[in-house]
Amino acid sequence: MKRHFKAHGKAFIASLLVGVVLLLDAMAACPSLHELLHKDANRPDHECAVTMFAHGKVDSVSVDVPAAAPQIFVVVLPSVEFSIFSPAIDSLPAGRAPPVSCIAS
């Protein structure tokens, strides 16, 4: 029995509380509905949960929930290109010489 109440108890209590708030709101919006519950509801000195709800005398908890923004780190490095002049002789494999036609005699 306890497990059944634990499984459905929170949903039942939540729906009951939502129903109470909606009923208070409906009674605050419709005075004739409020007079069904209280015969003296039209008197100016009448105070009950409905009149307090209608006049905004309700304490509520306000919670600031921070928005979770994904953190993306982007590293931008400048692209540096440079060239170095190298004569053709330096780029030949070891032990190779330039062609004979290039050698001045």
Residue pairs with C-beta under 8 A, 6 or more apart in sequence:
24 49
24 50
24 53
25 53
26 33
27 33
27 34
27 37
27 50
28 34
28 50
28 51
28 53
28 54
31 41
31 42
34 41
34 50
35 41
35 42
37 50
38 46
38 48
38 50
40 46
41 48
41 50
41 51
52 58
88 98
89 98
92 98
97 103
